[in-house]
Amino acid sequence: MSIPSLRMVEQGVRNPSKALSYLKWKTTPFLSGIEAAVSSRFPRGDNVLDEDWDLLIILDTCRLDALEEAKLIGNFQCLDSGSIESRYSVGGSTLEWTAQTFRESYRERANKVDYIAGNVLVEEVLDGRQTPENIDDAAWSPTKWETLPKSELNKFISAGRAREVKEPAKGHEDRPHPSARLVTDLAIKHGREHDSDQLIVHYVQPHYPYYGAIESDERDELADWEVFPFGQLRFGEVSRATVWNRYMAELRLGLDAIDILLRNYEAERVAITADHGEAFGERYLGVPGYKHRVGMLHPKVRQVPWAITSATDTGERIPDIDIETSDQSREEMLESLGYL
């Protein structure tokens, strides 16, 4: 960790709150390392494999209050069935959530699960055998994860590197994740071709980079802060309202896609949740929190929504899937998602 300059020390004296936030930011890798070591040995939270569902839909980084806001002001079929409950996530990041959800003690239940993963980080853990602290912003940590390999799931479909050929998703060529539409089409196709006991469909939305402005034809290129908003948000270079509005726009893209899925998939019990949430500067233990990370206990990160609905296949959508694999390197893709 670099030594603060005299000017930075003077600024810290004048603004202790900002100094504390800066100190937390610089020491986060060490804190994450400690939290990862504890979390890997003493898992906490509500494991989705303990719940009753036929189709489980994951909205990556979706906060409880964000889904409640979408239900209040939106018109989404997937949120019409009842109230939104909450669960305490087993992880502060996708990496940790994956490692903790598919623990060795859940082998029998995992054997029945088909998984369509729009987030490449799921495969990094289950197939690449990467541990959360190896990718997330954590210092070296003496962890002890007990995570199952991908082969223990009934089926695993990696959509994280998939790209549409006939109807490419709008956005720059370095887009690090698939569109919600593509993940929906893969799920529809899978549901009609396979008799799954349980299917998990993992959307990346509303995780940054935020592509809503491009997909709505508002403009052709992402703003710098839309690629990775939390550095600029932390230091006041972009307002919370601006980032939150774009985050909600990204969530609506995911919910629109889920509505299509629920009209083209047959499932008596559908659960909509998140792997983890996102902190936008809300204070926890007196210090503002931002983003998400392995071991993070911030309530806005760990409290996730849990909504129950159902799905009926009307046959209205016939997926015409023609995909290719992104030529981004592993490092480029992880960097685009803010992990390197």
Residue, then its C-alpha position, 0 to 999 in steps of 0.5 A: m500500500s502506497i504512503p499518502s502524500l502530505r497533501m492527502v494527509e492535510q485533506g484527511v485532517r480537514n475531511p475525516s470521513k473522506a479520509l476514512s473512506y480512502l483508508k478503507w478503499k486502500t485496505t480492502p484487499f487485506l480485509s477481503g482476504i480475512e473475510a474470505a478465510v472466515s467465509s470459506r470455513f464458516p459459510r452463512g446465508d440461505n442456500v438456494l438449493d435448500e429452497d423449493w423451485d423448478l426454475l430459478i432465475i438469478l439477476d446478478t447484483c440485483r438489490l432487494d429495494a431495486l426489485e421492489e422499485a421495479k415492481l412498484i413503477g414497472n409493468f412486469q408479469c414476472l413480479d405480479s404474483g405476490s410480495i417480494e420476500s428477502r433472503y440472506s445471500v451466501g456470498g458477497s460476490t458471484l464468485e463466493w456465491t457460486a463456491q458456497t452454493f455448490r458445496e460438497s455437502y450439496r452434492e446430491r441436490a446439485n446432481k439434479v440441477d441444470y445451469i445456464a450461466g450468463n456470467v463467466l465467473v460461475e464457470e471460473v469457479l466450477d470449471g476453472r477451479q478458481t477460488p474467489e479470492n484469486i479473482d476478486d480484489a482480495a489479498w492472499s488468503p488461507t481459505k478452505w473452500e469445498t466447492l463441487p466441480k462443474s461435472e457434478l451438475n446434471k448439465f452446465i451451459s456456459a453462455g458467458r462467452a456466447r454472442e449472437v451472430k444473426e442479431p448481435a447485441k448492441g454495444h462495443e465489441d468488448r462486451p463482457h457478457p451476453s445480452a438478456r435476450l440471448v440467455t432467454d433464448l438459450a433457456i427457452k430452447h433448453g426447456r423444450e429439449h430437456d426435461s430438467d428437474q431444476l434449471i438455474v438461469h443466470y442473467v448478468q443484468p443489472h451488473y455493470p457495464y451498463y448497456g441500457a443507453i446503447e440498447s435503447d439507441e440513446r447513443d452509440e458508445l458507453a460513457d466511461w463511468e458506465v463501464f465501471p461506475f464505482g470508482q467515479l461514484r466513490f470520489g464524487e465524479v458521478s452522482r449516485a442518482t445517475v448511476w442508480n438510474r442506469y442500474m435500474a435501466e439495466l435491471r429493466l432489460g433483464l426483467d423484460a427478458i424474464d417476462i418473455l421466458l415465463r411465457n415460453y417455459e413450463a414451470e409450476r414454481v419459479a423463483i426470482t432472486a440474486d446472487h448478491g446485491e450492490a452497495f452504492g455508498e450506503r454506510y455500514l459500520g460507519v463507512p460508505g460501502y461500494k460495489h460488491r466483493v468476496g466476504m462483504l457483509h454489507p446489508k445492501v450486498r447480502q440481502v437479496p430479493w426472493a419472488i415466487t411466480s410460475a411459467t407457462d409455455t405458450g409457444e409464442r417465441i421460437p428461438d433461432i439461435d446462431i452463436e459464436t464465442s467471444d474472442q476476448s481473452r480471459e483477462e480482458m473479459l474479467e477486466s471488463l467486469g471490474y475484476l482485474 
